[in-house]
């Protein structure tokens, strides 16, 4: 089934991905992924702050 990959196997997979997609497209995908993760974290922070605001409104 699934086994651990060695460093060389991961390097070969990365080279194949670079050949298939190209550097420009991979950098664009990475940038979009980073902004999505950032937005997700900001959303989580907003959810954590929301109950505090509700408590102060009821007091």
Secondary structure, 3 states (H helix, E strand, C coil): CCCCCCHHHHHHHHHHHHHHHCHHHHHHHHHHHHHHHHHHHHHHHHHHHHHHHHHHHHC
